Amino acid sequence: MVMSAELAVADPFATMVGQASAVAQLRAAAAGPVHAYLLVGPRGAGKRALARAFAAVLLADGAPDPARVTALAMTEEHPDLVVVERVGAAISAEQADEVVRLAGLRPIEGQRKVIVLDEFHLIDARVGPKLLKTVEEPPDGTIFVVLAEQVTPELVTIASRCVRIDVGPLTAETIAAALEGEGIDPDRARAVAGVVGGDLGRARLLAADPGLDERRRAWWSLPDRLDGTGAAVVAAVDDLLARIDEAQAPLDERHGVERAALEERAEAMGERGAGRKDLEARHKREARRHRTDEIRFGLGVLSARCRDEAAVASDAAPWLRAARAVDHLQHELRRNPNERLQLQALCVRIRPPG
């Protein structure tokens, strides 16, 4: 993200994109914080950025060098800011035990500690009871910030102990304006903003992806490449998957920068490999999510093609059947699917035009 470091240090919330209501609530909360907050909203809307900014304000309050504290918190490097990310498919009971342990430790530098629990809608059924007492009555100075896309049944009890702040989805207009402010061509910014479903992080990745337009054309033209033979299906799907592989280049580049920064910090602090395992696990999750997002993006393009054709075809039925098949796969798609088989099966169900 392109932003002024000085601006972030002077006012961490000034760098937030959209979310005026959530920012106002967190600013007010920072003046007299309670034990726990729950930020609820869709992926990509800025929950984690809001949590960092909130933590920066809380930790800098009364610190001898607030600028240093703020700068560290905004990069999640302050020792009294603990970010807990899931290791597997969900926050596990073992991770919950570690959260309880960390909450019981005294702050290292100041009088406060902020513990951010990320993606907490993905929790093991055993986690809620383990954490309930700690979140409800943490040690003095410990503040929890729970991030979730929705309040699941497993999260209801913990949610009832938190002050809830809703983080709404970002509009395409807001995302386009943010990208333009970061130096992206206006036409490119608008095009990208229209296909990311309110996810600013994905918008930034796609804005730096030179292959986006070509991938869009490949998905749009998919029905034209199907002639009813298995060979055409295999060739078309192989082409799409190869393009998805290439689309990961901007993400791989960002991951490389993060790995280099980790090694530099570890070398400076004499802790070789510190945090490497957690970073690698996060990178793997992001790569899997990126592939799923790419397939959803392509299916969205394909669905639009089918509906556009149905609107002008003398016989709309085949195109509408194809659109329903595409939509069904979008709804059923899960992370780590057998992408090749799912896409091949879809292609078999899509009849060639005419």
Residue pairs with C-beta under 8 A, 6 or more apart in sequence:
1 15
1 182
1 204
2 181
2 182
2 183
3 15
3 182
4 15
5 71
7 14
7 15
8 14
8 15
8 70
8 71
8 74
9 67
9 70
9 71
9 74
12 52
12 53
12 54
12 56
12 57
12 70
12 73
12 74
13 23
13 26
13 27
13 50
13 53
13 57
15 49
15 53
16 23
16 46
16 49
16 50
16 53
17 46
17 49
17 170
17 174
17 175
17 178
17 200
18 45
18 46
18 168
18 170
18 171
18 174
18 178
19 45
19 46
19 50
19 167
19 168
19 170
21 166
21 168
22 39
22 41
22 46
22 50
22 165
22 166
22 167
22 168
23 50
23 53
25 165
26 37
26 50
26 53
26 54
26 57
26 165
27 57
29 37
29 54
29 163
30 54
30 57
30 58
30 61
33 58
33 143
34 143
34 163
35 135
35 136
35 137
35 138
35 142
35 143
35 144
35 161
36 135
36 136
36 138
36 143
36 144
36 145
36 146
36 161
36 162
36 163
37 54
37 143
37 144
37 145
37 146
37 162
37 163
37 164
37 165
38 146
38 148
38 151
38 158
38 159
38 162
38 163
38 164
38 165
39 47
39 50
39 51
39 145
39 146
39 147
39 148
39 165
39 167
40 148
40 149
40 150
40 151
40 164
40 165
40 166
40 167
41 47
41 149
41 166
41 167
41 168
41 169
42 149
42 167
42 169
42 198
42 199
43 149
43 199
44 170
44 196
44 197
44 198
44 199
44 200
44 201
44 202
44 203
45 167
45 168
45 169
45 170
45 198
45 199
45 200
46 167
46 170
46 200
47 147
47 167
48 116
48 118
48 147
50 167
51 116
51 145
51 147
52 73
52 74
52 76
52 81
52 116
53 74
54 114
54 145
55 73
55 78
55 81
55 114
55 116
55 145
56 69
56 70
56 73
56 74
56 78
57 70
58 112
58 114
58 143
59 69
59 70
59 73
59 78
59 80
59 81
59 109
59 110
59 112
59 114
60 66
60 67
60 69
60 70
60 73
61 112
62 110
62 111
63 69
63 109
63 110
69 78
69 109
69 110
72 78
72 81
73 81
73 114
76 83
77 265
78 109
79 108
79 109
80 107
80 108
80 109
80 110
80 112
80 113
80 114
81 113
81 114
81 116
82 102
82 113
82 114
82 115
82 116
83 116
83 118
84 91
84 95
84 98
84 99
84 115
84 116
84 117
84 118
85 118
85 119
85 278
85 281
85 282
86 92
86 95
86 118
86 119
86 122
86 285
87 95
87 281
89 122
90 122
90 123
90 124
90 127
91 117
91 119
91 120
91 122
91 123
91 124
91 127
92 124
92 127
93 124
93 126
93 127
93 130
95 127
96 124
96 126
96 127
96 130
96 131
97 130
99 115
99 117
99 131
99 134
100 130
100 131
100 134
102 115
103 113
103 115
103 134
103 138
103 139
103 142
103 144
104 139
105 113
106 113
106 139
107 113
107 141
111 141
112 141
112 142
112 143
113 141
113 142
113 143
114 142
114 143
114 144
114 145
115 138
115 142
115 143
115 144
115 145
116 144
116 145
116 146
116 147
117 144
117 145
117 146
117 147
118 147
119 147
119 148
119 149
120 146
120 147
120 148
120 155
120 158
121 148
121 149
121 150
121 151
121 152
121 155
123 152
123 154
123 155
124 154
125 154
127 154
128 154
128 155
128 157
128 158
129 157
131 158
132 157
132 158
132 161
135 144
135 146
135 158
135 161
135 162
136 161
138 144
144 162
146 155
146 158
146 159
146 162
148 155
148 159
151 159
169 198
170 198
170 199
170 200
171 198
172 190
172 193
172 194
172 198
173 193
175 189
175 192
175 193
175 196
175 198
175 200
175 203
176 186
176 189
176 190
176 192
176 193
177 189
178 200
178 203
179 188
179 189
179 192
179 193
179 203
179 204
179 207
180 186
180 189
182 204
182 207
184 192
184 207
188 207
189 207
191 212
192 203
192 206
192 207
192 212
193 203
195 206
195 216
195 297
195 300
195 301
196 202
196 203
196 206
199 293
202 293
205 250
205 251
205 254
205 290
206 212
208 250
209 247
209 249
209 250
211 243
211 246
211 247
212 247
214 243
215 243
215 244
215 247
215 294
215 297
215 298
216 301
218 239
218 240
218 243
218 298
219 240
219 297
219 298
219 299
219 301
219 302
219 305
220 301
220 302
220 304
220 305
222 236
222 240
222 302
222 305
222 347
222 350
223 302
223 305
223 306
223 309
223 322
223 350
223 352
223 353
224 352
224 353
225 232
225 235
225 236
226 232
226 233
226 236
226 347
226 350
226 351
226 352
227 352
228 351
228 352
232 347
233 344
233 347
233 348
234 344
236 347
237 340
237 343
237 344
237 347
240 298
240 343
241 339
241 340
241 343
244 291
244 294
244 295
244 298
244 339
247 290
247 294
248 287
248 290
248 291
251 286
251 287
251 290
255 283
255 286
255 287
258 279
258 283
259 279
262 274
262 275
262 276
262 279
265 274
266 272
266 273
266 274
266 275
266 276
288 335
288 336
289 335
291 339
292 333
292 334
292 335
295 333
295 339
295 343
296 330
296 333
299 326
299 327
299 329
299 330
299 333
300 330
302 326
303 323
303 326
303 327
303 330
306 319
306 320
306 322
306 323
306 326
306 350
307 319
307 320
307 323
309 319
309 353
310 316
310 319
310 320
310 323
313 319
318 351
318 353
319 353
321 349
321 351
322 349
322 350
322 351
325 346
325 349
325 350
326 346
326 350
329 342
329 346
333 342
